[in-house]
Amino acid sequence: MPAGSNSAWRPATVAAALLLLGACSSSVVREAPPRGGMRPVVSRPRPGASIVVQRGETLYAIATRSGVSVLDLASWNALAPPYTIYPGQRLRLYPGGMQPPQAAMRRPVGPSTPARSAVAPPPVVAPPASGFPWRWPAEGTLAGRFVAGEPTRQGVDIDGVEGAPVRAAADGTVVYSGAGLVGYGELVIIKHSEAWLSAYGHNRKRLVNEGQQVKAGQQIAEMGHSGAPRDMLHFEIRYNGKPVDPLLYLPPR
C-alpha cells in the first residue's frame, strides 16, 4: 500500500501497531469493559495479591478469573481507557490503600516512636541509555510535555506549520505506517532496536512504507492535524513498550 493512501483500514496491521506501542516484542491488549446484559460483579479485593499478565490475556478475563469487576481492576492499577495491558505487567488485586494482612501482623507493638520531621525524597532513577543519538523530529514550538502515568501525555507535542517536514529521530525500520489507531491520526512508528521505538502522530501525509529502512534526519512525513485540533506533531519514545520522556533524550535547543 502506498504511503498516505486512503485504502481500507487493515485490522491485522492496526493490531500490530497496538502491539508495538505497548511492547516492542510483546502483545498488547486494549480493552473496554463489556456493557449491557452482564450481571454486575461484586469485587473481592485480595490485599497483597497481584497477578502477572500473560500473552493473549485480556483485562476482562483476568478480572473474571480473580473475582473482581473490570472497572475496579482498572481503577486499582490506574488504567485509563482504552485499558492497555501487556505481557509481564503486574496487576494489583486490591485498592492502593489496603494493607496486606502479613504487613499488619508484623507491625511492632510497643511505645510509639515520634514521627520524623522530614521525609526523605525518593531515590532518583536514571533513565535507561539508548546507546545511540537522537535528534528532534520537527521544527516548531514545544507545546506539550511528557507526564508520567498520564495516558494522554505520553510524549511531547510540537506545534508547527502544515506541510513542514517530519523527520526520523534516529536510524531504524518503519514498522507501522497508517491511520488505524484512534487518537494518533496519520501515524508512523519506527523501530530502532529490540528495545527502542519512536512514534510520530497527526501527520498530514506519510512518506514511508512499512519495512522501509530510514536514517536519522530523513523526512518520513508532512506535519498536519489528522486527529488533532491544530497543526502539530505528537512524538513519543518508548523503551520496552513503556513511554519515556523524550526530553531526556533529545538534544537541548
N, C-alpha and C positions, 0 to 999 in steps of 0.2 A: 504493500500500500504506500503510495507516495506520501511524503511528509506534508501535513497540513490539509489533506484531503477531507471531504465531508462524507466519506463512506460510512456504512452502518457500524454501530458500536459492536466490538468483538468481546463477548463475555470472558473468553479464556484469557485474552490479553489484559483486560482490566483486572481480572483476578490475580494475574501475575504481578501487576503493578502494585496491588494491595499487599501482596506478599513481600515485594521489595521495600515498600515504605515501612512495613512493620518489622521486617528482619531480613537482612541481606540474603541469608541462605536458609531461612526457616519460614514455615507457613504462618499466615496471619488470618484471624477471623474478625470480621467487623459485623456485629450482630445487634439488632434492636430487639428488646424483649417482645415476645408474641403478645398479640392483643386479641380480645374477643373470644368468647366461648371457653375460656380457661378458668378453672376453679382457683381462686386466689390461694397462694401458698403462704402459710404461716411460718416465718423463718425461725429456725432453731440455731441461734449463734453457738459456736463452739470456741470459747475463749482459748487462745493459744494455738489453735489448729490452723493449718494452711494446706494448700494443695498446689502442686506444680502442674501447669498446663502442658498437656501432651499434644503432639502433632495431630491435627484434624479435629481437636475438641472445640466445642462451642461454649460460649458463656451460659447459654440456656441448659446444655447438657450437664455442665459442671454444677450449676445451681440446683437442678433437679436431683442429681445424684447426692448432693450434700445437704438436701433438705432446707434450702433457703430460696427466697424469691430472686429472680434475675435482677430486679431493681435494687434489692438490698445488697446483693453481692457486688453489683456495680458501684453502689454508694460506699460500701466499706473499703473498696480498693481505689476510690477516686477515679473511676472510669466514667468519662463523659461520652455521650453519643458521638460516633456510632459504636461505642463499646469495643474498641480494638484490644484483642489479646494475642499473645504469641507464644510459641513453644518455649518452655523453660521459665516462663514468668510465674512467680509465686503469688497466689491469691489468698488473702486472709479470709477466714470463715467467721469473722466476728467484727463488731464495730471497733474503731480505733481506741475508744476509751475503756474497753473492757480489759480486765487483767486476768491472765491465766491463773487457775487455782493454785498451781505449784508455786507461783511467784508470791501469792498471798500467804501460803504456808511457810515459806522461807523467810518471811519478814521478821526481823529480830524483835523480840519482846523485851522491853526494858525502858529505862528513862529516855525520854525523847531528847534528841540532840538538836541544838539550835540550828536554824536554817542558815545557810551560807549567805553572806551579804551580797555576793555576786556570783552569777552563773558563768562557768567557763564557756567561751564560744566553741561551737562545733569545729572539729578539725577541718582544715582546708584541703579538699581533694583536688589534686592536679588533674586537668583534663587529659585524656589519652592523646598521645602523639600520633599523628598520621604517618609521619615518615616521608612526606612529600609536600612541596609548597602549594599553597592555594592563592588564587587571585580573584579579585572582585568580578562578579559575573555581568555587571552592568554599571553604567554611569548614572548618577542621579542622587537624590536626597534620601537618606536613611529615614524612613517614616514609621517603621515598626520594629521593635526589638524582640528577641527571644525571651520567653518567660517559662521557666521550668515547670512542668506539670500543667500548663495551660494548653488545652487541645487546639485552640485557635491561634496560638502564638508559638509555634514550634520552629520558627525560623525568623528571618528578617524580611521586611518589605522595603523595596527600593522604588521610590517614585521617579518617573521619567517621562519620556515623550513617546507616543505611539510610533512604532516602527523602528525605534532605536535598537541597536544590536544587543542581543543576549548571548553571552559567551561562556564556554565551558570553564569552570573554576579550576580544573586540573585535568590531566590526561585520563582517559578512560574509555569505556564502551557504553554506547546508548543501549539501555535495557528496556526502556519504555518511551514511546512517542505516541501520544494520543490524547483524547479528551473524555475518557470514561470515568474518571474519578471525581465525584461531586465535590465542589469546593476548590478545585485546582485549575479549572478551565483547561486551556491547551497546555499540556504538561510534558516535560522531558525529564527523564531520570537517567543519570549516568553512574555507572558502577566503576569505582576507581581501584578497588581491591576487594578481597573477600570480606573485609570488614567495613569499608567506607563507600558511601554513595552520596550523591547530591541531587536535589530536585529543583526544577525551575518551572513555576506556575504562572498562569494568567497571560500567556503569550498571545499575540495576535496571529502568529504563523510559526509553525515548526519547520525547521530546515534540515533535520536529520531523521534517519530511519533507525529502527531497532537493529542492533547488531553492528552498527557503524562505529568505527574507531575514531575518536576525536582527540585533539591536542588542546592543552591549556590555552585559552585565549581565542580559540576557533569559534566563529559565530555558529550558534545552534538554533536560534530562534529570533523572532522580532517581538519586541515588547508590545503589550497590548492590555486589554482589560477583560478578557474572557473569564467569566466567573468572578469578576471584581468590579467595584463601583467606579474605579478610575484606572488610568494607565499606570501600571506598576509591575514589578517582578517580585514574586514571593520565592525566596531562596532558602532551602534547607540543606543542612549537612547531617548525615546520620551515621552513627557508629554502631555496628552490630544491630541495626534496626532501630536504635533509640536516637531521638533528636538531640543534638548538642548545639551549643551557642555558636553560630557561625563567626561571631566577632572575636572568638578566642583563636580562630584560625586564619581569618582574612588579614592581610597586611593593613596597618594603620593608614588612614588617608584623611 
